[in-house]
Amino acid sequence: MNAHQPAQTSAEWFKSSYSSNNGACVEASRSEHGMAFRDSKNAAGPSLAFSAATARSFIDGVKTGQFTPSS
C-alpha cells in the first residue's frame, strides 16, 4: 500500500458503486500498477494505492462481507 499526497490528479476517478448518496463516497482510479482510492469530499487530499492483486483481494473481501462488523 502506498499513500499519495496529493491525490493523483491526472488519473480518471470514478465513484464506487458501493458509495451511498449521503456524502460518504469513495472514488477509485485504475492504472497499469493497480488501483487507488480517495475520499470524494477531499479530491485534493491523499489517496491510497494498491497493487492489482491487493486491490482485487480487498474488493472480494468487501463483496463477501469480510469487513462487516459483527453485531
Phi and psi in degrees as a GROMACS rama.xvg file:
@    title "Ramachandran Plot"
@    xaxis  label "Phi"
@    yaxis  label "Psi"
@TYPE xy
-127.792  136.198  ASN-2
-97.4946  131.096  ALA-3
-112.625  135.996  HIS-4
-139.721  120.209  GLN-5
-76.2934  178.009  PRO-6
-60.1355  156.785  ALA-7
-68.184  97.4988  GLN-8
-74.8708  -24.2857  THR-9
-83.5167  -9.05879  SER-10
-77.0889  155.347  ALA-11
-91.5046  116.907  GLU-12
-100.113  145.94  TRP-13
-137.014  150.449  PHE-14
-75.5287  134.753  LYS-15
-62.7796  141.35  SER-16
-68.3304  -13.9853  SER-17
-88.2398  -6.53804  TYR-18
-73.2814  148.561  SER-19
-101.797  176.122  SER-20
-91.9336  12.2615  ASN-21
-93.7265  12.3221  ASN-22
93.8432  -7.0712  GLY-23
-90.4846  73.3887  ALA-24
-111.243  145.184  CYS-25
-117.895  136.552  VAL-26
-110.201  149.915  GLU-27
-128.997  157.034  ALA-28
-142.423  135.727  SER-29
-99.9757  146.782  ARG-30
-145.019  177.689  SER-31
-68.3603  -14.1073  GLU-32
-96.7328  -14.4254  HIS-33
147.323  -133.057  GLY-34
-136.372  153.496  MET-35
-127.34  151.202  ALA-36
-131.166  146.237  PHE-37
-149.495  164.993  ARG-38
-81.177  124.138  ASP-39
-65.3996  -22.1059  SER-40
-78.7831  -11.0332  LYS-41
-136.41  64.9381  ASN-42
-61.3197  -26.9751  ALA-43
-87.2239  -4.43263  ALA-44
-83.0083  -166.809  GLY-45
-71.5674  158.419  PRO-46
-129.858  157.843  SER-47
-109.267  127.251  LEU-48
-111.725  137.987  ALA-49
-132.255  152.037  PHE-50
-63.5932  162.789  SER-51
-59.5861  -42.7974  ALA-52
-65.3931  -41.5926  ALA-53
-67.9766  -42.2507  THR-54
-62.0947  -43.0373  ALA-55
-62.2548  -43.2777  ARG-56
-61.8207  -42.6274  SER-57
-63.9444  -47.6936  PHE-58
-61.8129  -41.6248  ILE-59
-61.5309  -39.7449  ASP-60
-64.2703  -39.5926  GLY-61
-63.3991  -44.8291  VAL-62
-63.2494  -32.7221  LYS-63
-92.6106  2.02756  THR-64
81.1245  16.7495  GLY-65
-59.9479  -28.6941  GLN-66
-105.873  11.5517  PHE-67
-79.3069  123.907  THR-68
-62.1661  141.871  PRO-69
-77.3888  151.922  SER-70
